[in-house]
């Protein structure tokens, strides 16, 4: 789990941003949050190689916490629910079906 973040639902985060910046379009904020979340779930990384910060990426572009804020670690900053764990979830295997090597059986004698 990403440390230092407070999980928040996308709609709650959009409301929070809209209260702070009423000149922004709330619907566009939600759209950007959902886009950043989908990129995170696909495994998109910041140019520096770190996992993206979805809440920040919704406003500042696809990047990690450090590249957006300049701070090394978050301290009680918001992150969108479902994005506080590594993409695919902790300990989960990829949903891809494991392929078996193509082995030929020896003919019986």
N, C-alpha and C positions, 0 to 999 in steps of 0.2 A: 504494500500500500504506500502511496505517496505520502510522506510525512509532512505535517505542518499545515495541511489543508482542511478546510471545513466543507464537507459535502453539501451541495445545494442543488435543488431541482432547477432545470433550465428556465421554467416560467418564473420561479422566485428570483433567480439571478437577473432575468430580463426586467422584472419589476424593480429590483434594487438599482440597476443601471439607469432605468428610465426615471426613477426618483432623483438620482444624482444629476442626470443630464436630460432634462425634459425636452430638449430640442432634438434629440435622437428619435428615430422611428422605432417604436417597440417591436413591431412585426419584423423589421429588418434585424433587430438585435436577436430575436428568437431564431430567425433564419440563419444568422451567422453562428450562433451557439450550436445549432443542430448540424451545420456544415462542419464546424471544428470538431464536434463529437464524432461524426462519421469518419473524418480523416484520422482521428485518434484510434478509433476502433479498427481501422485498416492498417494501423501500425506506422502511420506517417510520423516522421521525426523532424525535429528542428534542424536547421542547417549545421548546427554544432554537434548533432548526433543524439541529443537528449530527447526524452519523451516530450511531446508538446503539452503546454498548459492550456487546456481547453477554454477555461473561463477567460483567460487573457487573450488567447488566440481569436476569440470571437470579436474582440475589439481592436486588437493590434496586429492581427495577421498570424499565420501559422508559425509559432515559435515556442520555445520553452520558457519557464518562469524566469530563469536568469537572463536570458537574452531580452525579454520584455521589460523586466524591472531593474536589472542590474544587480539584484540581490542574489546571494548564493543559495539561500533557502527561504521557503515561505514561513511565515509565522501567522497562523490563523487567517490565512487568505482563503478565499472561496475556490472550490473546484467543483465542476459539474458532477452530479451523482453518476456513478457508473464509469467514471474516468479517474477514480482514485486508486484503481488497481491497474496493473499492467494490462495492455490489450490482450484479450483472451482469458483474463481472470487469473488469479493466483493458483498455480498448480494444475490448471486445466491444460489438456492437450489440445493441439489444433483440431479443428473439426474435420480436417481432411482425413479421408480414409487412408490408413496405412497401407502402402503398397508392398506386396510380398515380392521378393526377387523371383524371377522366372526360372524355376528349377526343373530340369528334365529328370524324370525318373529313369533309372536304369531298367532295361528290359529284364524281366524275370527269365531265368534259365531253367 
